[in-house]
Structures are given as C-alpha cells and as structure tokens.
Amino acid sequence: MKFLINKLAFYGLLIGGLYACSVPEREDPFVGLAAARWDVGKSANFLLSDDRFTNLELEIVYMEGYKPTDYLMESMVEFLQEITRKPGGIEIIENEIPAEGQEYYSTQDIGDLEDRYRECYNEGNTLSVFFLVVDGSFMPDEEGFFTIGAAYRNTSMVLFGKRISDNSGGFGRPSRGTLETTTALHELGHLLGLVNVGSEMVTPHEDQGKEYHCDDDSCLMYWAVETSNVLRFTPQTIPRLDENCRKDLRANGGR
C-alpha cells in the first residue's frame, strides 16, 4: 500500500509539473480586426518589408457611381511593386456598395462604413489595406478649401469621390484618373509612414508648417496634394516621391 501511495504521488507530481510548465498559445497580435485599429503609420514596416507579411491585398470598396478608374488601380499596384517587398504578390479585391446619399461624411461615419463593409484583414502571410470611396465630402470642409482624401487608420484610407468628380476634367483641370490617383498614392504614402509618421526620416525633410508632409513642393507627399490646393498645380502627370521620402522607405524595409 505504501508503494502504491508513493507511485500515485509521483504521477501527481509529474502531471502537475507538466501542467505548470506548459505555455498557452498566444493569439497573433498582427492579424484580424484588432490589428486594423492602430494609428496611421503603425503598420509601415509591415507594408514595406517581407519580414512578417509576404503578400499584400488592396480591398477597394466604392459606392455606386464612384468606381475608381483602371488607371488608379494599375498605378497603385505599380507604385507598391516599386517600393515594397512583397514576393507573394499584390492583389486587388473590388466591392461595390450602395451609395449613402450623404452630402458630408464625418470621421465617425467613415469608420462606421469600414466596420460595416470591410471583409479583409491581415491573415497568415497576407497584409490587407482597406480603400474606401464615398459619394460625398468630408465633414470639416471649409468654403473654398476641402479635403480630397485621407488616411485614417494604420491600413485604412478614404477618397471623397464627389469632390474628385466635381473638380476634374475640363479646361485647366486634371483628368479624373490623374486627380484620384495622385490623391490615392499620397494617402498610401501616409500608410507607409511618410512623412515622419512611422518611417523615420533619414534626412530632415518634414514641412515645418504641415506636419507629416514633405517640404519639397514637387514631391507626392507635399501637403497640398490631398486638399483642394492641388488644383492650383493642375497636374497632368502624377508627382513622384522625392529622394528623401524614398530613403525613408528604404530604411524602414522597402525597396
């Protein structure tokens, strides 16, 4: 009987020891819904490098009547192929949603629309970016000065489709494809950490009057690009990133 008690005590100690030393599996903090609720620029390295995510998908959700041009979608892929390291490729997923018919959209409205319609989140080796196009304007717009696009979360951006439609085409104005593509690439630049918002500056070049923007007025990341001020430049070609912005991206894992 004494032997049996000792034997049972040994088994109990062994089981207890195994239980105490086992480590519960932790959830991956970089995938799923929670990983899409960070501040702009927080996923810059994930977007640029292949250290954690080797694939990239762009989920483009647009309201009826505001489908982005093929030129925009092709340009986004080319832009990302040029500056990011994604050996698994870059994929576009399109989804049309009903027009809301609102004249203005607040930051809260935009977030609510993402919560309602976003289907793709980081999963496995794939990082997902959400790109929304709405049929109205941004709520804080002022007379004579308005926002065309915005990056508002670490993997989320929005274009204000009606503003783009109303201010493109015709004499002295950029084409719709040029204006929406310029704005979209600018907002992608913010998601990639430009300027000084997730990708540290190699050489100081942040505009002292407009934080998170480049001080080179010919650069894609110049502050005027995402507002009505871009119309003063009437660009017929897409501005490119200047060398300082390119250096920042390379230093944070990009090409």
Rosetta blueprint (number, residue, H / E / L):
1 M L
2 K H
3 F H
4 L H
5 I H
6 N H
7 K H
8 L H
9 A H
10 F H
11 Y H
12 G H
13 L H
14 L H
15 I H
16 G H
17 G H
18 L H
19 Y H
20 A H
21 C H
22 S L
23 V L
24 P L
25 E L
26 R L
27 E L
28 D L
29 P L
30 F L
31 V L
32 G L
33 L H
34 A H
35 A H
36 A H
37 R L
38 W L
39 D L
40 V L
41 G L
42 K L
43 S L
44 A H
45 N H
46 F H
47 L H
48 L H
49 S L
50 D L
51 D L
52 R L
53 F L
54 T L
55 N E
56 L E
57 E E
58 L E
59 E E
60 I E
61 V E
62 Y E
63 M E
64 E L
65 G L
66 Y L
67 K L
68 P L
69 T L
70 D H
71 Y H
72 L H
73 M H
74 E H
75 S H
76 M H
77 V H
78 E H
79 F H
80 L H
81 Q H
82 E H
83 I H
84 T L
85 R L
86 K L
87 P L
88 G L
89 G E
90 I E
91 E E
92 I E
93 I E
94 E E
95 N E
96 E E
97 I E
98 P L
99 A L
100 E L
101 G L
102 Q L
103 E L
104 Y E
105 Y E
106 S L
107 T H
108 Q H
109 D H
110 I H
111 G H
112 D H
113 L H
114 E H
115 D H
116 R H
117 Y H
118 R L
119 E L
120 C L
121 Y L
122 N L
123 E E
124 G L
125 N L
126 T E
127 L E
128 S E
129 V E
130 F E
131 F E
132 L E
133 V E
134 V E
135 D L
136 G L
137 S E
138 F E
139 M L
140 P L
141 D L
142 E E
143 E L
144 G L
145 F E
146 F L
147 T E
148 I L
149 G E
150 A E
151 A E
152 Y E
153 R E
154 N L
155 T L
156 S E
157 M E
158 V E
159 L E
160 F E
161 G H
162 K H
163 R H
164 I H
165 S H
166 D H
167 N L
168 S L
169 G L
170 G L
171 F L
172 G L
173 R L
174 P L
175 S L
176 R H
177 G H
178 T H
179 L H
180 E H
181 T H
182 T H
183 T H
184 A H
185 L H
186 H H
187 E H
188 L H
189 G H
190 H H
191 L H
192 L L
193 G L
194 L L
195 V L
196 N L
197 V L
198 G L
199 S L
200 E L
201 M L
202 V L
203 T L
204 P L
205 H L
206 E E
207 D L
208 Q L
209 G L
210 K L
211 E L
212 Y L
213 H L
214 C E
215 D L
216 D L
217 D L
218 S L
219 C E
220 L L
221 M L
222 Y E
223 W H
224 A H
225 V H
226 E H
227 T E
228 S H
229 N H
230 V H
231 L H
232 R H
233 F L
234 T L
235 P L
236 Q L
237 T L
238 I L
239 P L
240 R E
241 L L
242 D L
243 E H
244 N H
245 C H
246 R H
247 K H
248 D H
249 L H
250 R H
251 A H
252 N L
253 G L
254 G L
255 R L
